């Protein structure tokens, strides 16, 4: 290329001043202006739908969408994690529950939602009654149940009982009718062998028009089950994040305390894919000790994301001890006040660039955590080297976030949102205190977060597709086909950047208007202070 036609700066030139740079700042007064940047456009010769957003979350896990929900008690429980995974991302279930068993139950809900191979199916014995089956339906919500010798999986398959077999049986006969009298016997069932793949199993269900497919081993013992309802879900969400068994992927946060080991055992039993060691400062003896213990105790997984970190030195410490991924950010979240109260932290753009640059040399993916206010922020984080972004406030007002809506004084629909370092969160349960190295018996607790409210953003099932398509449009405008191509171009200097002056920031946003009306997600920007007020 003619050097006289080269505009902007390379990524290296953008950060050579060693000043703290962020994605963008919600401007309230001239004094609050902070340097940010834009990415220069490239050549487009491809459709937006062809842009690939595949990206690594850890060394072994790749997501179809680089979006992860934060482990906060007003953001991610099972419902959020399910929705995120269905759209190609992942949810990290928070640890601020009354008990460690409660957290494991949330993980189990996610793993069972898109069940794939149900490895521990509910079973019933042949000499049980229809009344017993109805009791299972009341507790579990289904009647399609394998019949085995012992009434448990792992024993010889005798048949299958479904709602069609008992729909016309009067309730007066439930207690006296044995399952053996109404079930479909083994010799009339379509079954699958142990070596069957998930795709082949779904093909059988579709071709044979069956609702359930029992999977047996060479001894005719039931080892798993596949449901037709999962085939329907797979069609609706083709980019969903699945594990090797066809179950939705999910992560969970754990503290650095000794008690975390008991929680980890339960989470592993529930099938968790990723453990996120949740600490405001990841470079601690406590985190290193726990990381080493996990790697020794569970060498085959789950993967471990460590953090939070903002420097290369912190990153090296955790990678040297086996981290499968890193979480970057300290004080950059909308409800986090660590930088303000503790005077410790780093501008998020600079932190992501520096840590990602080092982690790349070690083949460890990084997660940009905090400061994500809208689509453009995600694209910028990815361009700086993040493999995915973690979102809290951006998702907190959605239907799937924990908590109930309420009406504000001015007639707007709101949900509560709080930082895990807020006094409210720390007083709720000890896990939040552990994140900030605060003992439960301390008389004085120093808040590193605030409690707030967020505007209603509707459902994740509408909001996340908007984010996904927005990122695809951003990459298309840059002229790259994928996140990998974006990052390679940024490293080579073919993707160009430019710092923005305060006036350029004003010019690049909504301005000079009497009022604003929008039919898309401008409410996101409005609710998060993303629109600047003129000085």
Secondary structure, DSSP 4 states (H G I P E B T S, - for coil): --GGG--SB-HHHHTTT-----S----SSGGG---EEEE------S-GGG-B--EESSSS-EESS-EEE---TTT-SHHHHHHHHHTT-EEEE-S-SSSHHHHHHHHHHHHHHT-SSBTT--EEETTSBHHHHHHHHHHHS---EEEESSSSTTSBEEEEE-GGGTTTS-GGGTTT-BHHHHSEEGGG--EEETT--HHHHHHHHHHHT-SEEEEE-TTSBEEEEEEHHHHHHHHH-TT--B-TTSPBP-EEEE-SSTTHHHHHHHHHHHT-SEEEE--SS--SHHHHHHHHHHHHH-TT--EEEEEEE-SHHHHHHHHHTT-SEEEE-SS-STTB-HHHHH-----HHHHHHHHHHHHHHTT-EEEEES---SHHHHHHHHHTT-SEEEESTTTTTBTTSSS--EE-TTS-EEEEEE-TTSHHHHHH-HHHHHHTT--TT-S----SB-EEEEE--B-HHHHHHHHHHHHHHHHHHHT-SBHHHHHHHHHHT-S-EEEE-HHHHHHHSS-S-S----SSTHHHHHHTT-SPPP-
